[in-house]
Amino acid sequence: MQDERERLIRVFSDLVQPLGRSLPSSIEVVLHDLEKLPNSIVAVHGDVTGRRVGDPATDLLLQKVAAGDFEHAVGYSTRLPDGRCLRSTTMILRDSTGTPVAALCLNSDVSVWQALGRLASDMGGLALPDPDAAPAAAPEVAAAPEEVFPRDVDELASHLIHQAIVEQNVPVDLMRKEHKIAVVRTLKDRGMFMLRDAVEMIATSLGVTRFTIYNYLNELEDEQTPAPTEAAPKRKRASR
């Protein structure tokens, strides 16, 4: 099946450039080879996120793979660190056996369209406002998640570790064992251990040894292993 897989990757890669040229320049097309994670980008057209072939997957794609979530994700919103809003789609491509082999991602920069929408809305209300009227409350809009589009694995790893630590709301030097295990659990769920030297990087950030991280992983594994059920004792048949 490896021959089929490599052939599919070549076919998918050859589609990226013509697909990208047929779409507006505000849309980036990226192909990830899931077998090459984390440095999974094998073809790219466009520069919405500034990534190139050989760059790593995003934190969201890494988490998706780590969770075994191989469903398509269509039209989800995210935000770049510079504030630009994107509308993204991730399609999982499979071989003849149904095994996921690649992810084709479209990232559309919609910030220009949002600005035009605000301008049109402003121009639609040209009447002078009533100075005595109370200002209308702004509608609450859920913030789009900030997906990280790293240029190298170190940047991806630093982001994952930083986020996991921040979510504990406790400084590292004040963390107890349960906090550090929670950090490791979060990083495991988000695919951090798919990265090379992950254990060493996490150990350094938490101020523990790499053997401590392995112990935490063993404890987390034990949590997920169901305890064996004891067989009910057989009743003795009453003598007649």
C-alpha positions as CSV (number, residue, x, y, z in Angstrom):
1,M,0.0,0.0,0.0
2,Q,3.0,2.3,0.4
3,D,3.3,2.6,-3.4
4,E,-0.3,3.7,-3.7
5,R,0.2,6.2,-0.9
6,E,3.2,7.8,-2.5
7,R,1.4,7.9,-5.8
8,L,-1.6,9.6,-4.2
9,I,0.7,12.2,-2.5
10,R,2.3,13.0,-5.9
11,V,-1.2,13.3,-7.5
12,F,-2.5,15.6,-4.8
13,S,0.7,17.7,-4.9
14,D,0.3,18.2,-8.6
15,L,-3.2,19.6,-8.0
16,V,-2.2,22.3,-5.6
17,Q,-0.8,24.8,-8.1
18,P,-3.6,24.7,-10.7
19,L,-6.2,24.7,-7.9
20,G,-4.5,27.7,-6.3
21,R,-4.3,29.6,-9.6
22,S,-8.0,29.0,-10.2
23,L,-8.9,30.6,-6.9
24,P,-8.6,34.3,-5.8
25,S,-5.2,35.4,-4.6
26,S,-6.6,35.8,-1.1
27,I,-6.9,32.0,-0.8
28,E,-4.0,29.8,0.1
29,V,-3.9,26.1,-0.7
30,V,-1.7,23.8,1.4
31,L,-1.2,20.0,1.3
32,H,0.0,18.1,4.3
33,D,1.5,14.6,4.1
34,L,0.2,13.1,7.4
35,E,3.1,10.6,7.5
36,K,5.6,13.4,7.6
37,L,4.2,15.2,10.7
38,P,5.2,17.5,12.1
39,N,7.0,18.9,9.1
40,S,4.2,17.9,6.9
41,I,3.7,20.6,4.2
42,V,4.6,19.1,0.8
43,A,2.9,21.6,-1.5
44,V,1.6,25.2,-1.1
45,H,0.2,27.9,-3.3
46,G,-0.3,31.4,-2.0
47,D,1.2,33.3,0.9
48,V,-1.7,34.1,3.2
49,T,0.2,32.5,6.1
50,G,3.7,32.8,4.7
51,R,4.5,29.1,4.9
52,R,6.6,27.0,2.6
53,V,7.2,23.4,1.7
54,G,8.8,21.6,4.7
55,D,7.2,23.9,7.3
56,P,5.2,22.1,10.1
57,A,1.5,21.6,10.6
58,T,-0.6,24.0,12.6
59,D,-1.4,23.4,16.2
60,L,-5.0,22.6,15.3
61,L,-4.1,20.1,12.6
62,L,-1.7,18.4,15.0
63,Q,-4.4,18.2,17.7
64,K,-6.9,16.8,15.2
65,V,-4.5,14.0,14.1
66,A,-3.5,13.2,17.8
67,A,-7.2,12.8,18.6
68,G,-7.8,10.5,15.7
69,D,-10.3,13.0,14.3
70,F,-10.1,12.5,10.5
71,E,-13.4,14.2,9.6
72,H,-13.5,17.2,7.2
73,A,-13.7,20.6,8.9
74,V,-15.4,23.1,6.6
75,G,-15.6,26.8,6.8
76,Y,-14.2,27.3,10.4
77,S,-13.0,30.7,11.4
78,T,-9.5,31.4,12.8
79,R,-7.3,34.4,13.4
80,L,-3.7,35.1,12.5
81,P,-1.3,36.6,15.1
82,D,-1.4,39.9,13.2
83,G,-5.2,40.1,13.6
84,R,-6.3,39.0,10.2
85,C,-9.4,36.8,10.1
86,L,-9.4,33.6,8.0
87,R,-12.0,31.2,6.9
88,S,-10.4,27.8,6.6
89,T,-11.3,24.3,5.4
90,T,-9.4,21.1,6.1
91,M,-10.2,18.1,3.9
92,I,-8.9,14.7,4.8
93,L,-7.7,12.6,1.7
94,R,-7.7,8.8,2.0
95,D,-6.3,5.9,0.1
96,S,-8.4,2.9,-1.3
97,T,-8.6,1.3,2.1
98,G,-9.9,4.5,3.8
99,T,-6.7,5.3,5.6
100,P,-6.0,9.0,5.9
101,V,-2.9,10.0,3.9
102,A,-3.1,13.8,3.5
103,A,-4.9,17.0,4.5
104,L,-5.7,19.6,1.9
105,C,-6.3,23.0,3.6
106,L,-7.7,26.2,2.1
107,N,-7.1,29.4,4.1
108,S,-9.0,32.4,2.9
109,D,-8.1,35.9,4.2
110,V,-11.6,37.4,4.8
111,S,-10.4,40.6,6.6
112,V,-10.8,42.7,3.4
113,W,-14.4,41.5,3.0
114,Q,-15.1,42.2,6.7
115,A,-13.7,45.8,6.2
116,L,-15.9,46.3,3.2
117,G,-18.9,45.0,5.1
118,R,-18.3,47.5,7.9
119,L,-17.9,50.3,5.3
120,A,-21.1,49.4,3.6
121,S,-22.9,49.3,6.9
122,D,-21.5,52.7,7.9
123,M,-22.6,54.2,4.5
124,G,-26.0,52.7,4.9
125,G,-26.8,54.8,8.0
126,L,-26.1,58.3,6.7
127,A,-28.8,60.0,8.9
128,L,-27.4,62.1,11.7
129,P,-27.7,60.3,15.0
130,D,-29.9,61.6,17.8
131,P,-27.5,63.2,20.4
132,D,-29.9,62.4,23.2
133,A,-30.3,58.7,22.2
134,A,-28.3,56.1,24.2
135,P,-25.7,54.4,22.2
136,A,-26.7,50.9,20.9
137,A,-24.8,48.1,22.5
138,A,-22.4,46.3,20.2
139,P,-23.4,42.8,19.4
140,E,-21.4,40.1,21.1
141,V,-19.3,38.2,18.6
142,A,-17.5,35.0,19.7
143,A,-13.7,35.4,19.2
144,A,-12.2,33.2,16.5
145,P,-9.5,30.8,17.8
146,E,-6.0,31.9,17.0
147,E,-4.5,29.1,15.0
148,V,-0.7,29.0,14.9
149,F,0.9,28.8,11.5
150,P,4.5,28.1,12.6
151,R,7.6,28.3,10.4
152,D,9.5,25.7,12.3
153,V,9.0,22.9,14.9
154,D,10.6,24.9,17.7
155,E,8.0,27.7,17.2
156,L,5.2,25.1,17.3
157,A,6.6,23.4,20.4
158,S,7.1,26.7,22.3
159,H,3.5,27.7,21.5
160,L,2.0,24.4,22.6
161,I,4.0,24.3,25.9
162,H,3.3,28.0,26.7
163,Q,-0.4,27.5,26.1
164,A,-0.6,24.4,28.3
165,I,1.2,26.1,31.1
166,V,-0.8,29.3,30.9
167,E,-4.1,27.4,31.1
168,Q,-3.1,26.1,34.6
169,N,-3.1,29.7,35.9
170,V,-0.2,28.8,38.2
171,P,3.4,29.9,37.8
172,V,5.7,27.0,37.1
173,D,7.7,27.5,40.2
174,L,4.5,27.2,42.3
175,M,3.1,24.2,40.5
176,R,2.4,21.0,42.4
177,K,2.5,17.6,40.8
178,E,-1.1,17.7,39.8
179,H,-0.6,20.9,37.8
180,K,2.4,19.4,36.0
181,I,0.5,16.2,35.2
182,A,-2.3,18.4,33.8
183,V,0.1,20.2,31.6
184,V,1.5,16.9,30.3
185,R,-2.1,15.6,29.7
186,T,-3.0,18.7,27.7
187,L,0.2,18.4,25.6
188,K,-0.5,14.7,25.0
189,D,-4.0,15.5,23.8
190,R,-2.7,18.2,21.5
191,G,-0.1,16.1,19.8
192,M,3.0,17.5,21.4
193,F,4.6,14.1,21.8
194,M,4.6,13.7,18.0
195,L,7.4,16.2,17.9
196,R,11.1,15.2,18.2
197,D,12.7,16.0,21.7
198,A,9.2,16.7,23.1
199,V,10.0,15.1,26.4
200,E,13.2,17.1,26.9
201,M,11.5,20.4,26.0
202,I,8.6,19.8,28.4
203,A,10.9,18.7,31.2
204,T,13.0,21.9,30.8
205,S,9.9,24.1,30.8
206,L,8.4,22.4,33.9
207,G,11.7,22.2,35.8
208,V,11.7,18.5,36.1
209,T,13.7,15.6,34.7
210,R,12.8,13.7,31.5
211,F,12.2,10.6,33.7
212,T,9.6,12.5,35.6
213,I,7.8,13.3,32.4
214,Y,7.9,9.6,31.5
215,N,6.4,8.8,35.0
216,Y,3.6,11.3,34.4
217,L,2.9,9.7,31.0
218,N,2.7,6.3,32.7
219,E,0.3,7.6,35.3
220,L,-1.9,9.1,32.5
221,E,-1.8,5.7,30.8
222,D,-2.9,4.0,34.0
223,E,-5.8,6.4,34.3
224,Q,-7.1,5.4,30.8
225,T,-6.6,1.6,31.4
226,P,-9.9,0.2,32.8
227,A,-9.6,-1.8,35.9
228,P,-10.2,-5.6,35.5
229,T,-13.6,-6.6,36.7
230,E,-13.7,-9.3,39.3
231,A,-15.8,-12.3,38.6
232,A,-18.7,-12.8,41.0
233,P,-18.2,-15.8,43.3
234,K,-20.1,-18.8,42.3
235,R,-22.9,-19.7,44.7
236,K,-22.9,-23.2,46.2
237,R,-25.8,-25.3,45.2
238,A,-27.9,-26.1,48.2
239,S,-27.9,-29.8,49.0
240,R,-31.3,-31.5,48.8
